[in-house]
Amino acid sequence: MRNLTLRQLRSIQAIARHGTIAAAARQLGLTAPAVTLQVKQLEEEAGLALFDRTSEGMRLTVPGEAVLAAANAIETSLRALGDEIDSIKGVRSGKIHLGVVSTAKYFAPRLIAAFRQSHPEIEVKLRVGNRRDIVAELKDYKLDVALMGRPPLEFPVESIFFGDHPLVIIAEPSHPLARERDIGREKLLAETIIIREPGSGTRMALEAFFASDLDRLAVASVEMGSNETIKQAVMAGLGIAFISAHTIAFEVEMRRLAVLDVVDMPIRRQWYAVCRQERIAAPAEKAFKQFLVERGAKHLPLLDRLYPAEAIERG
């Protein structure tokens, strides 16, 4: 595969994105026959078909997926090279494609704002999604950095710790458990417990906490798909919930939610900045990761402002 060209690889990217040669040609500013020729030459070089031609459009084959992954990696490296050269020339600009899992959206804007105070010419494009989508986009080189609690194991990544991630049980402030101390698992299982969907980091942490009572947890729990829905359900008195402390700062401050004093909680996890291991990090990305290590934790909600000792006394 020594005779590949950037034009061929970009044709593969455009067809994969749009599904048709005509749409890919419009994006690339080429004619449809020119794009067809690029694909044909690349398929001849590979000795395999890169697309299935279907009535619904062009669909990548397994070799096509491999070529697309290589094309994305090369495009990312070229962008990093451009940023590096700009940095050498004294240009302090750049762009970061940042992905965050849904729980991190409660503090990500604050992190970005603080970072841009010292790096105003660096653009940060933010993408918020569930963990599965963020991991998939990181794998496909669509993101430079992702903020999440559990680095993926499916492909090699570099993970940088930048702050604690406490997980707590919450209830409506008038709930009887809101004024109790040292609440045990038995009392929690007697309540309706509102939990996140399977596969979420919060759900996995809760299942680990109730490892010996998973059958009872299944009976006691109600599944909801977002932190906002869960918070609204708890405030409406539909049950208690296990949730990231970083998602509830405002509601606890306003006394719309209370954090329960549960034995062996909060459960402390960590926040990581994750990027693909083999990528060449651009100067803007390096600056952002350095900022997270040095100052990121300062921009996370403080647990001691949320935990029940003070909240109960104020009530």
N, C-alpha and C positions, 0 to 999 in steps of 0.2 A: 504493500500500500504506500510506496514511496512517491507515487506520482499524483497524489491527491492535491487539489487546489482549494483555496478558500472559497472560490465561487461555487465549486461543487458542494462543499460542506454547507454553505449558506443556503443553497437550493434545497438540500435535505431538511434543514431547519425550517425553512419557509413552508415547504409542503407539509411537514409534520404539524406545523402550527395551524395551517389553513385548510388542509384536507384536499386541495385541488391544485393542479399545476397552474391553472389560469389565475387563481387568487395569489399563489406564490409569485408568479411572474409580475403581477401588479405591485406587490410589496417590494420586489427586487429591482423594479424598473427595467425588466427584460421582456422579451417576447416569450410566449408559451413554448414555441419550438426550441428556443435557446435553453430554457429550463429543462425541457425534456432531454436535450442533448447532454446537459450536465449530469443528469441522473443516469442516463444510459452509459456514459463514460465511467462513472463511478461504479455502477453495477458490473461493467466489464472488468474493471480493475479488481473488484472484490470476488468476481466469479459467482455471485449470488444475487438473487433479487432482493432489493431493499424495501420494496413496497408491494403490497397486494392491491391490484386494481379492482375495486369493487363498485357496485352501483351507488354506494353511498360516499365514494371518494377514495382517496389513496390512504392505505393503512400500512403502517410500518410492520415489516417482518421482524423476526428476532435479530438477524444481522443488521437490519435497518435501525433497530433500537440501539445496537452497539455503536453504529456509525454516528447516530444522533448524540449519544453520550460523549463520544470523542469530540464532535463538533462543538458541543456546549463547553467542554473543558478548554478547548483551544480558544474559543471566543472569550472566555473568562480570563485566560492567561494573557491574551492580547490586550484586553482592557486594562489589566493590572500593569502590563508593560507600559502602556500609554501614561497611566498615572505615575509610574515610577520615573519615567523620563520627564514628565512635568515637574515632579518633585525635585529632580536633579537640577532642572532649569530654574527652580525657585518658585514654581507655581504651587500654591497650597490648596488647590481645589480637588475635587473628586466626587464620586458618587458611591453610596453604599446601598445595596439592596438588602434590607433588614427584614427578616421574618420573625414574628413572635407568636407563641401559642396564646390561645384566647385568655388564659389567666394572666399573662404578662401585659395585656393591653391596658391594665389599670395603672401601670407605672411606666410603660415604654415611652409615652409622650414626654413625661418629665425627664427621663434619661436623655432623650433626643434633644430637648430644649437646652439642658445643661451642657451637653456636648457641643452644641452649635454656638454656645456663648463663646467658647474658646476656639472653635473652628467654623466660623460663619460661612465660609465659602464651600464647605463640604455639604453636599446634598444627601439627605437620608430619605430613601423611599421605603415606607413602612407597609408591610403586608401582615395582616392578622388572620389567623386561621386555626383550625383544630390541629392537634399534634400530627395526625396522619398526613394532612395536606402540607404542613410546614416541612415535615421530614421528606416528603416526596419532592417538594420544590428544591430543597437543599440538595438532594440526591441528583436532581436534574440540572444543577448549576444555575437555577433561576434565582437563588439567594446567595449572597456573600456570607452573611452571618445569620444565625438563628438563635433566639433566646428561648430556652426551655429548661425543664427540670430534669429530664432524663435523656442524655445523649443517645442517639440511635446506635444500634449494634449491627445494622444491616450492611454498612459500608464504613470505611476508615474515616474517622473524624478527629479533629483537634478540639478539645473541650477546655474552656477556661472558666474556673469558678469565680463568681463576682458577688455573691451574696446569699444569705440564708433565706429559705422559703418555708415558713411555718404553716402548718395545716391545723385547723381547729374545728370544733363542733359549735354551731351557732343555733340560737333559738330566738323566738319572739320575746322581748323583754319581760312580758307578764307571764311567761311560761313558768310553771313551778320549779323546774330545774335551774332556772336562771339565778336563784338565790341559794342554791346548794353548793357545798364544797366537796371536793374529792369524789366526784361522781364516777361510779364504776361502770363496766361494760354491761352488766345485767340491767341497770336502769336505762341505759341507752337503747338496748334491744327491746325494751318494753314500749318504746316510742316508734312512731313512723319516721324513718330516716330517709331523707331525700338525697339521692346520690347521682353522680354524673354517669354518662354512658360508658359501656365497656371500652377498654383501651385507653381511656384518659388516665393521666398520671395520678389525679386525685382519687379516682376509683380504685386504682391499684394499691395506693397507700392505705385506703380504708379497708380493703380486703385483707391486706397484710396485718392491720391492727386487729381485725376480727378473725384471724386465721383459724382459730379453733371453733368458731361459731358461724361459718359461712352459710350453712343451711338456714340458721335463724336470721341472719342478716338478709338473706334473699326474701324471707317471709316479711320482714319488718320494713323493707325498703321500697321506695318509689323512685323510678328513674326519670331524670329530666336532663335535657340536652345542653343547657348553658348555665353559666354562673348567674346571669341576670334573672333567668326564670326561677332558679333555685332560691335566690334571695327574696324574690317577690312571694314565692310560696311560703317561705318561712315567716315573712312579715304578715302574711295572711293567716297564720296559725295552722298551716297544713302539716307541720311536722318540724323536726330538727334536721340539720344538715351538716355534712362534713365538707369543708371548703377552705380554699387558700385565704389566709389572713390578709393577704395583699389585695383581695377583691372587696373587702368589707369595711375599709377604713372610714369612709364617709357615713355609712349607715350606723356604725357603732358610735361615732362621734355625735350623730344626731339622735341617738338612743332609739333607733328603729330596729336594731339587732343587738343581741347580747352574746358574748362569747362564754360558753360554759366552762366551768372549772372541772375538767375531766382528768382522771388519773392517767398518767403517762402521756399527757398532751401539754403543749402542742407537739405534734410530730414535726421534726425539723428535717426538711429536705434542702436542696441547694439549687440555685440558679446558675446556669452555664451559658456562656457564649460559645456556640458550636459552628465550626466551618469544616469543609471537606479538607482532609489531611493533605492531599496532593496539590491543592491549589496554591498558586503564588499570590500571597496577600498584597494588595495594593497599599500605598502609603496611607490613604484615607481609612482603610480597614484596620491597619495597624494602629493608627491613632485612636480609633474608636475602641478597640480591644484594650489598649493601654488605659484609656479613660475608664472603662468598666472595672478593670482591676484596681485602679487607684481610687476611684470615686463612686463607682456604681452603687455600692451598698448604702451610701449616704442618701440616695434618692429612692430607696425602698421604704414603704410605710413601716413605722416603728412598732414592734410588737408590744412594747410596754405601754403604749397608748391604747391598745386594744384589749389587753387581757383582763380577766374579770375582777381582779383584786380592786382596781380603781373603779371600774364600771359599776360594780355592785355597791360600793360605798357611796357613789354619787346618787344611785337610785334610792 
